[in-house]
Amino acid sequence: MKIFKNLKFRLLSGLLVFLFIVFYIFGWLFIDSLKQNHTKSIESVLATAIKDLRYEYEDNRLYGDELEDVKKEFDIEILYTQVAKIDSNKIEILEKSKDLKNNSLSFDIELSSLSENEIYYTTQTNQKLTKQKIKSAYLVVKQKGDYAIVIQCSIPFEKHSAYIKNMEIALWVGFSTLLGIILWVVYFIISKSLNETKLVLNEVRNIKIDGQKYQIQKTNVANEIDELIDTFNKLIDNLQTSYKNVKEFGQNASHELKTPLTVIKGEVELGLRKTRTQDEYIKILNIVHSEVDTLQDTIEKILFLSTNHLEEIKDEFEDIYIDEIVEEAVFEKQGLASKKNISLHLIEKQAVTIQGNHTLLKIAILNLIDNAIKYSDNNSKVNVYLRADRLIVEDFGIGIEKDEINKIFDRFYRVDKARSNSSGNGLGLSIVKTILDIHSLDIAVESELKSKTVFIIDLN
């Protein structure tokens, strides 16, 4: 793909420029360091040689043998040495080494700037001696009146230049080779990574949102790409789960809404077939009224589950007194309980305060008590306990099969035995679970078939 080719070109170009700059700076610093170190080493040799000659100096002269002996002593191949008497008008050469032959060293330093027994260094060019530059050292061994005796030693830079030049060539050849190897390795890695990225992209393009599980395989080439794949997999899993839930939700909602509408339509048609008595019309209207209530309740609960926004709700949390909510909920459900001759009691109540939404928590507790009443036997009881760390709702009714306990919070789910005993729409406990999840509260269920069921909300 063109986008990957352009990306590869940009990455390699940027890397090439970066490495070239780094290598150039490093090479320049390295060569400059070599030059400075070599210059210092030459100055050190000159200083040693000129000091030795200073010790040999006697009565305004050095003997020729002494000038040559210092070369052998310090293993110096070429050493230009001369002793000169300098005054303001002229320079008189007193002694000089054989390396100078018929030539002499020039003085490129002012006499007035020289002090006795101090060494001074200069770099100069003497075409008569060598085409290369030479390093010179000056040492005043005697200064009297308007003249001075100066020893001058010089070493050519010939070997120095050749050595540095060879080092430069070797360095740039080595760096160029290293740069080429690095670029090849990086090109291989980038190509491999981008190829894997293209494969991942192709896999993503072929994914269908159909509620089925789908996992993109990791490349095991680059951690960054694998982290991206993990993110994609989580996103895909969430999308597939959401699609599946929406699909099931739509199917179940359609079924739950269709049933009361069918009953209503049937009853209306029954009433329209012929003239009925007043009692028969009242019976039909009561059935229609009941089914409309069921329809309204189902729609309201569907809308609640579809429109709650977690973050918006949490932003408005405040201190909530759970004991007040429980007391209100028990009072409001007394009428429903009395219709089945069920005793609804708040057995234990402690003061409990948590962060949350008052309206939502009341809806959850009302639904929980409502569920307990619906599935309790007639003439039984429902007990509510509010303790410091938990809220317990206990009913004595049909109970729940163990393998169905994990399903009762699913939307529109109703245990089979409950269907024949209640007109519930299977949304009450789903709403309870949604509200508790918003408040980060856990709920547990304990049940004994045909005996009792206990719902426990952990308030910690």
Contacts in CASP RR format, 6 or more apart in sequence:
PFRMAT RR
TARGET T0000
AUTHOR 0000-0000-0000
METHOD contacts of the structure
MODEL  1
MKIFKNLKFRLLSGLLVFLFIVFYIFGWLFIDSLKQNHTKSIESVLATAI
KDLRYEYEDNRLYGDELEDVKKEFDIEILYTQVAKIDSNKIEILEKSKDL
KNNSLSFDIELSSLSENEIYYTTQTNQKLTKQKIKSAYLVVKQKGDYAIV
IQCSIPFEKHSAYIKNMEIALWVGFSTLLGIILWVVYFIISKSLNETKLV
LNEVRNIKIDGQKYQIQKTNVANEIDELIDTFNKLIDNLQTSYKNVKEFG
QNASHELKTPLTVIKGEVELGLRKTRTQDEYIKILNIVHSEVDTLQDTIE
KILFLSTNHLEEIKDEFEDIYIDEIVEEAVFEKQGLASKKNISLHLIEKQ
AVTIQGNHTLLKIAILNLIDNAIKYSDNNSKVNVYLRADRLIVEDFGIGI
EKDEINKIFDRFYRVDKARSNSSGNGLGLSIVKTILDIHSLDIAVESELK
SKTVFIIDLN
1 198 0 8 1.000
4 194 0 8 1.000
4 197 0 8 1.000
4 198 0 8 1.000
7 194 0 8 1.000
8 187 0 8 1.000
8 190 0 8 1.000
8 191 0 8 1.000
8 194 0 8 1.000
11 186 0 8 1.000
11 190 0 8 1.000
12 183 0 8 1.000
12 186 0 8 1.000
12 187 0 8 1.000
12 190 0 8 1.000
15 183 0 8 1.000
15 186 0 8 1.000
16 179 0 8 1.000
16 183 0 8 1.000
19 179 0 8 1.000
19 182 0 8 1.000
19 183 0 8 1.000
20 179 0 8 1.000
23 175 0 8 1.000
23 178 0 8 1.000
23 179 0 8 1.000
26 175 0 8 1.000
27 171 0 8 1.000
27 172 0 8 1.000
27 175 0 8 1.000
30 171 0 8 1.000
31 164 0 8 1.000
31 167 0 8 1.000
31 168 0 8 1.000
31 171 0 8 1.000
34 164 0 8 1.000
34 167 0 8 1.000
35 160 0 8 1.000
35 164 0 8 1.000
38 160 0 8 1.000
38 163 0 8 1.000
38 164 0 8 1.000
39 135 0 8 1.000
39 160 0 8 1.000
42 135 0 8 1.000
42 155 0 8 1.000
42 157 0 8 1.000
42 160 0 8 1.000
43 121 0 8 1.000
43 135 0 8 1.000
43 137 0 8 1.000
45 74 0 8 1.000
45 76 0 8 1.000
45 155 0 8 1.000
46 119 0 8 1.000
46 121 0 8 1.000
46 135 0 8 1.000
46 136 0 8 1.000
46 137 0 8 1.000
46 153 0 8 1.000
46 154 0 8 1.000
46 155 0 8 1.000
47 119 0 8 1.000
47 137 0 8 1.000
48 74 0 8 1.000
49 70 0 8 1.000
49 71 0 8 1.000
49 74 0 8 1.000
49 76 0 8 1.000
49 79 0 8 1.000
49 81 0 8 1.000
49 137 0 8 1.000
49 153 0 8 1.000
50 119 0 8 1.000
50 137 0 8 1.000
50 139 0 8 1.000
50 151 0 8 1.000
50 153 0 8 1.000
51 119 0 8 1.000
51 139 0 8 1.000
52 70 0 8 1.000
52 73 0 8 1.000
52 74 0 8 1.000
53 62 0 8 1.000
53 66 0 8 1.000
53 67 0 8 1.000
53 70 0 8 1.000
53 81 0 8 1.000
53 139 0 8 1.000
53 151 0 8 1.000
53 153 0 8 1.000
54 117 0 8 1.000
54 139 0 8 1.000
54 141 0 8 1.000
54 151 0 8 1.000
56 62 0 8 1.000
56 66 0 8 1.000
57 83 0 8 1.000
57 141 0 8 1.000
57 142 0 8 1.000
57 149 0 8 1.000
57 151 0 8 1.000
60 85 0 8 1.000
60 94 0 8 1.000
60 142 0 8 1.000
60 149 0 8 1.000
61 83 0 8 1.000
61 94 0 8 1.000
61 95 0 8 1.000
62 83 0 8 1.000
62 94 0 8 1.000
62 95 0 8 1.000
62 151 0 8 1.000
63 95 0 8 1.000
64 95 0 8 1.000
64 97 0 8 1.000
67 81 0 8 1.000
67 95 0 8 1.000
67 96 0 8 1.000
67 97 0 8 1.000
67 98 0 8 1.000
68 97 0 8 1.000
68 98 0 8 1.000
70 76 0 8 1.000
70 79 0 8 1.000
70 81 0 8 1.000
71 77 0 8 1.000
71 79 0 8 1.000
71 97 0 8 1.000
76 155 0 8 1.000
77 159 0 8 1.000
78 99 0 8 1.000
78 155 0 8 1.000
78 156 0 8 1.000
79 97 0 8 1.000
79 99 0 8 1.000
79 153 0 8 1.000
79 154 0 8 1.000
79 155 0 8 1.000
80 97 0 8 1.000
80 99 0 8 1.000
80 100 0 8 1.000
80 105 0 8 1.000
80 129 0 8 1.000
80 134 0 8 1.000
80 152 0 8 1.000
80 153 0 8 1.000
80 154 0 8 1.000
80 155 0 8 1.000
80 156 0 8 1.000
81 96 0 8 1.000
81 97 0 8 1.000
81 99 0 8 1.000
81 100 0 8 1.000
81 151 0 8 1.000
81 152 0 8 1.000
81 153 0 8 1.000
81 154 0 8 1.000
82 93 0 8 1.000
82 94 0 8 1.000
82 95 0 8 1.000
82 96 0 8 1.000
82 97 0 8 1.000
82 100 0 8 1.000
82 104 0 8 1.000
82 105 0 8 1.000
82 151 0 8 1.000
82 152 0 8 1.000
83 93 0 8 1.000
83 94 0 8 1.000
83 95 0 8 1.000
83 96 0 8 1.000
83 149 0 8 1.000
83 150 0 8 1.000
83 151 0 8 1.000
83 152 0 8 1.000
84 91 0 8 1.000
84 92 0 8 1.000
84 93 0 8 1.000
84 94 0 8 1.000
84 107 0 8 1.000
84 149 0 8 1.000
84 150 0 8 1.000
84 152 0 8 1.000
85 91 0 8 1.000
85 92 0 8 1.000
85 94 0 8 1.000
85 147 0 8 1.000
85 148 0 8 1.000
85 149 0 8 1.000
85 150 0 8 1.000
86 92 0 8 1.000
86 107 0 8 1.000
86 111 0 8 1.000
86 147 0 8 1.000
86 148 0 8 1.000
86 149 0 8 1.000
86 150 0 8 1.000
87 111 0 8 1.000
87 146 0 8 1.000
87 147 0 8 1.000
87 148 0 8 1.000
88 111 0 8 1.000
88 146 0 8 1.000
91 107 0 8 1.000
93 104 0 8 1.000
94 149 0 8 1.000
96 104 0 8 1.000
96 105 0 8 1.000
100 129 0 8 1.000
103 126 0 8 1.000
103 128 0 8 1.000
103 129 0 8 1.000
105 126 0 8 1.000
105 129 0 8 1.000
105 136 0 8 1.000
105 152 0 8 1.000
105 154 0 8 1.000
106 124 0 8 1.000
106 126 0 8 1.000
107 138 0 8 1.000
107 150 0 8 1.000
107 152 0 8 1.000
108 122 0 8 1.000
108 124 0 8 1.000
108 136 0 8 1.000
109 120 0 8 1.000
109 122 0 8 1.000
109 138 0 8 1.000
111 148 0 8 1.000
113 120 0 8 1.000
114 120 0 8 1.000
114 138 0 8 1.000
114 140 0 8 1.000
114 143 0 8 1.000
114 148 0 8 1.000
114 150 0 8 1.000
115 140 0 8 1.000
115 143 0 8 1.000
116 140 0 8 1.000
116 141 0 8 1.000
116 142 0 8 1.000
116 143 0 8 1.000
116 148 0 8 1.000
117 139 0 8 1.000
117 140 0 8 1.000
117 141 0 8 1.000
118 139 0 8 1.000
118 140 0 8 1.000
119 137 0 8 1.000
119 138 0 8 1.000
119 139 0 8 1.000
120 137 0 8 1.000
120 138 0 8 1.000
120 139 0 8 1.000
121 135 0 8 1.000
121 136 0 8 1.000
121 137 0 8 1.000
121 138 0 8 1.000
122 135 0 8 1.000
122 136 0 8 1.000
122 138 0 8 1.000
123 133 0 8 1.000
123 134 0 8 1.000
123 135 0 8 1.000
123 136 0 8 1.000
123 157 0 8 1.000
124 133 0 8 1.000
124 134 0 8 1.000
124 136 0 8 1.000
124 154 0 8 1.000
125 133 0 8 1.000
125 134 0 8 1.000
126 134 0 8 1.000
129 156 0 8 1.000
130 156 0 8 1.000
130 158 0 8 1.000
132 156 0 8 1.000
132 157 0 8 1.000
132 158 0 8 1.000
132 161 0 8 1.000
133 156 0 8 1.000
133 157 0 8 1.000
134 154 0 8 1.000
134 155 0 8 1.000
134 156 0 8 1.000
134 157 0 8 1.000
135 154 0 8 1.000
135 155 0 8 1.000
135 156 0 8 1.000
135 157 0 8 1.000
136 152 0 8 1.000
136 153 0 8 1.000
136 154 0 8 1.000
137 152 0 8 1.000
137 153 0 8 1.000
137 154 0 8 1.000
138 150 0 8 1.000
138 151 0 8 1.000
138 152 0 8 1.000
139 150 0 8 1.000
139 151 0 8 1.000
139 152 0 8 1.000
140 148 0 8 1.000
140 149 0 8 1.000
140 150 0 8 1.000
141 149 0 8 1.000
141 150 0 8 1.000
141 151 0 8 1.000
142 148 0 8 1.000
142 149 0 8 1.000
143 149 0 8 1.000
192 221 0 8 1.000
193 219 0 8 1.000
193 221 0 8 1.000
193 222 0 8 1.000
193 225 0 8 1.000
196 219 0 8 1.000
196 221 0 8 1.000
196 222 0 8 1.000
196 225 0 8 1.000
197 225 0 8 1.000
199 219 0 8 1.000
200 216 0 8 1.000
200 219 0 8 1.000
200 225 0 8 1.000
200 228 0 8 1.000
200 229 0 8 1.000
200 232 0 8 1.000
203 216 0 8 1.000
203 217 0 8 1.000
204 216 0 8 1.000
204 232 0 8 1.000
207 214 0 8 1.000
207 236 0 8 1.000
209 239 0 8 1.000
209 240 0 8 1.000
209 243 0 8 1.000
210 240 0 8 1.000
210 243 0 8 1.000
211 240 0 8 1.000
211 241 0 8 1.000
211 243 0 8 1.000
211 244 0 8 1.000
211 247 0 8 1.000
212 240 0 8 1.000
213 237 0 8 1.000
213 240 0 8 1.000
214 236 0 8 1.000
214 240 0 8 1.000
215 233 0 8 1.000
215 236 0 8 1.000
216 229 0 8 1.000
216 232 0 8 1.000
216 233 0 8 1.000
216 236 0 8 1.000
217 229 0 8 1.000
218 226 0 8 1.000
218 229 0 8 1.000
218 230 0 8 1.000
219 225 0 8 1.000
219 226 0 8 1.000
219 229 0 8 1.000
220 226 0 8 1.000
248 411 0 8 1.000
249 411 0 8 1.000
249 412 0 8 1.000
252 411 0 8 1.000
252 412 0 8 1.000
253 298 0 8 1.000
253 302 0 8 1.000
253 412 0 8 1.000
255 412 0 8 1.000
256 298 0 8 1.000
256 412 0 8 1.000
256 425 0 8 1.000
256 426 0 8 1.000
257 295 0 8 1.000
257 298 0 8 1.000
257 299 0 8 1.000
260 291 0 8 1.000
260 292 0 8 1.000
260 294 0 8 1.000
260 295 0 8 1.000
260 298 0 8 1.000
261 291 0 8 1.000
261 295 0 8 1.000
263 287 0 8 1.000
263 291 0 8 1.000
264 288 0 8 1.000
264 291 0 8 1.000
264 292 0 8 1.000
264 295 0 8 1.000
267 284 0 8 1.000
267 287 0 8 1.000
267 288 0 8 1.000
267 291 0 8 1.000
268 284 0 8 1.000
268 288 0 8 1.000
270 284 0 8 1.000
271 280 0 8 1.000
271 281 0 8 1.000
271 284 0 8 1.000
276 284 0 8 1.000
290 423 0 8 1.000
294 423 0 8 1.000
294 424 0 8 1.000
294 425 0 8 1.000
297 425 0 8 1.000
298 425 0 8 1.000
298 427 0 8 1.000
301 425 0 8 1.000
301 427 0 8 1.000
301 428 0 8 1.000
301 430 0 8 1.000
301 431 0 8 1.000
302 427 0 8 1.000
304 363 0 8 1.000
304 431 0 8 1.000
305 411 0 8 1.000
305 427 0 8 1.000
305 430 0 8 1.000
305 431 0 8 1.000
305 434 0 8 1.000
308 434 0 8 1.000
308 438 0 8 1.000
310 438 0 8 1.000
313 357 0 8 1.000
313 360 0 8 1.000
313 438 0 8 1.000
314 438 0 8 1.000
316 357 0 8 1.000
317 355 0 8 1.000
317 356 0 8 1.000
317 357 0 8 1.000
318 355 0 8 1.000
318 356 0 8 1.000
318 357 0 8 1.000
318 358 0 8 1.000
319 353 0 8 1.000
319 354 0 8 1.000
319 355 0 8 1.000
319 356 0 8 1.000
320 353 0 8 1.000
320 354 0 8 1.000
320 355 0 8 1.000
320 356 0 8 1.000
320 357 0 8 1.000
320 358 0 8 1.000
320 361 0 8 1.000
321 351 0 8 1.000
321 352 0 8 1.000
321 353 0 8 1.000
322 352 0 8 1.000
322 353 0 8 1.000
322 354 0 8 1.000
322 361 0 8 1.000
322 386 0 8 1.000
322 391 0 8 1.000
322 459 0 8 1.000
323 349 0 8 1.000
323 350 0 8 1.000
323 351 0 8 1.000
323 352 0 8 1.000
323 386 0 8 1.000
325 358 0 8 1.000
325 361 0 8 1.000
325 362 0 8 1.000
325 365 0 8 1.000
326 346 0 8 1.000
326 349 0 8 1.000
326 365 0 8 1.000
326 384 0 8 1.000
326 386 0 8 1.000
326 391 0 8 1.000
327 346 0 8 1.000
327 349 0 8 1.000
328 362 0 8 1.000
329 362 0 8 1.000
329 365 0 8 1.000
329 366 0 8 1.000
329 369 0 8 1.000
330 344 0 8 1.000
330 345 0 8 1.000
330 346 0 8 1.000
330 369 0 8 1.000
330 384 0 8 1.000
332 366 0 8 1.000
333 344 0 8 1.000
333 366 0 8 1.000
333 369 0 8 1.000
333 370 0 8 1.000
333 373 0 8 1.000
334 344 0 8 1.000
336 370 0 8 1.000
336 373 0 8 1.000
337 343 0 8 1.000
337 344 0 8 1.000
337 373 0 8 1.000
337 382 0 8 1.000
340 373 0 8 1.000
340 376 0 8 1.000
340 378 0 8 1.000
340 379 0 8 1.000
341 378 0 8 1.000
341 379 0 8 1.000
342 373 0 8 1.000
342 376 0 8 1.000
342 378 0 8 1.000
342 379 0 8 1.000
342 380 0 8 1.000
342 381 0 8 1.000
342 382 0 8 1.000
343 380 0 8 1.000
343 381 0 8 1.000
343 382 0 8 1.000
344 369 0 8 1.000
344 373 0 8 1.000
344 381 0 8 1.000
344 382 0 8 1.000
344 384 0 8 1.000
345 381 0 8 1.000
345 382 0 8 1.000
345 383 0 8 1.000
345 384 0 8 1.000
346 384 0 8 1.000
346 386 0 8 1.000
347 383 0 8 1.000
347 384 0 8 1.000
347 385 0 8 1.000
348 385 0 8 1.000
348 386 0 8 1.000
348 387 0 8 1.000
349 386 0 8 1.000
350 386 0 8 1.000
350 387 0 8 1.000
350 388 0 8 1.000
352 386 0 8 1.000
352 387 0 8 1.000
352 388 0 8 1.000
352 459 0 8 1.000
354 439 0 8 1.000
354 459 0 8 1.000
355 439 0 8 1.000
356 439 0 8 1.000
357 438 0 8 1.000
357 439 0 8 1.000
360 435 0 8 1.000
360 438 0 8 1.000
360 439 0 8 1.000
361 435 0 8 1.000
361 439 0 8 1.000
363 431 0 8 1.000
363 435 0 8 1.000
364 431 0 8 1.000
364 432 0 8 1.000
364 435 0 8 1.000
364 436 0 8 1.000
365 391 0 8 1.000
367 428 0 8 1.000
367 429 0 8 1.000
367 431 0 8 1.000
367 432 0 8 1.000
368 393 0 8 1.000
368 429 0 8 1.000
368 432 0 8 1.000
368 455 0 8 1.000
368 457 0 8 1.000
369 382 0 8 1.000
369 384 0 8 1.000
369 393 0 8 1.000
370 428 0 8 1.000
371 428 0 8 1.000
371 429 0 8 1.000
371 432 0 8 1.000
371 455 0 8 1.000
372 382 0 8 1.000
372 393 0 8 1.000
372 394 0 8 1.000
372 395 0 8 1.000
372 453 0 8 1.000
372 455 0 8 1.000
373 382 0 8 1.000
373 395 0 8 1.000
374 418 0 8 1.000
374 421 0 8 1.000
374 422 0 8 1.000
374 424 0 8 1.000
375 395 0 8 1.000
375 397 0 8 1.000
375 398 0 8 1.000
375 399 0 8 1.000
375 418 0 8 1.000
375 421 0 8 1.000
375 422 0 8 1.000
375 453 0 8 1.000
376 382 0 8 1.000
376 395 0 8 1.000
376 396 0 8 1.000
376 397 0 8 1.000
377 396 0 8 1.000
377 397 0 8 1.000
377 398 0 8 1.000
380 395 0 8 1.000
380 396 0 8 1.000
380 397 0 8 1.000
381 395 0 8 1.000
381 396 0 8 1.000
382 393 0 8 1.000
382 394 0 8 1.000
382 395 0 8 1.000
382 396 0 8 1.000
383 392 0 8 1.000
383 393 0 8 1.000
383 394 0 8 1.000
384 391 0 8 1.000
384 392 0 8 1.000
384 393 0 8 1.000
384 394 0 8 1.000
385 391 0 8 1.000
385 392 0 8 1.000
385 394 0 8 1.000
386 392 0 8 1.000
388 459 0 8 1.000
389 458 0 8 1.000
389 459 0 8 1.000
389 460 0 8 1.000
390 456 0 8 1.000
390 457 0 8 1.000
390 458 0 8 1.000
390 459 0 8 1.000
391 456 0 8 1.000
391 457 0 8 1.000
391 459 0 8 1.000
392 454 0 8 1.000
392 455 0 8 1.000
392 456 0 8 1.000
392 457 0 8 1.000
393 454 0 8 1.000
393 455 0 8 1.000
394 452 0 8 1.000
394 453 0 8 1.000
394 454 0 8 1.000
394 455 0 8 1.000
395 452 0 8 1.000
395 453 0 8 1.000
396 451 0 8 1.000
396 452 0 8 1.000
397 450 0 8 1.000
397 451 0 8 1.000
397 452 0 8 1.000
397 453 0 8 1.000
398 417 0 8 1.000
398 418 0 8 1.000
398 421 0 8 1.000
398 449 0 8 1.000
398 450 0 8 1.000
399 447 0 8 1.000
399 448 0 8 1.000
399 449 0 8 1.000
399 450 0 8 1.000
399 451 0 8 1.000
399 452 0 8 1.000
399 453 0 8 1.000
400 408 0 8 1.000
400 415 0 8 1.000
400 445 0 8 1.000
400 447 0 8 1.000
400 449 0 8 1.000
400 453 0 8 1.000
401 415 0 8 1.000
401 449 0 8 1.000
402 447 0 8 1.000
404 415 0 8 1.000
405 445 0 8 1.000
405 447 0 8 1.000
407 413 0 8 1.000
408 415 0 8 1.000
408 429 0 8 1.000
408 445 0 8 1.000
409 429 0 8 1.000
409 430 0 8 1.000
409 432 0 8 1.000
409 433 0 8 1.000
409 443 0 8 1.000
410 430 0 8 1.000
411 426 0 8 1.000
411 427 0 8 1.000
411 430 0 8 1.000
412 425 0 8 1.000
412 426 0 8 1.000
412 427 0 8 1.000
412 430 0 8 1.000
413 426 0 8 1.000
413 430 0 8 1.000
414 422 0 8 1.000
414 424 0 8 1.000
414 426 0 8 1.000
432 443 0 8 1.000
433 443 0 8 1.000
436 442 0 8 1.000
436 443 0 8 1.000
436 457 0 8 1.000
441 457 0 8 1.000
441 458 0 8 1.000
441 459 0 8 1.000
442 457 0 8 1.000
442 458 0 8 1.000
443 455 0 8 1.000
443 456 0 8 1.000
443 457 0 8 1.000
443 458 0 8 1.000
444 455 0 8 1.000
444 456 0 8 1.000
444 458 0 8 1.000
445 453 0 8 1.000
445 454 0 8 1.000
445 455 0 8 1.000
445 456 0 8 1.000
446 453 0 8 1.000
446 454 0 8 1.000
446 456 0 8 1.000
447 453 0 8 1.000
447 454 0 8 1.000
END
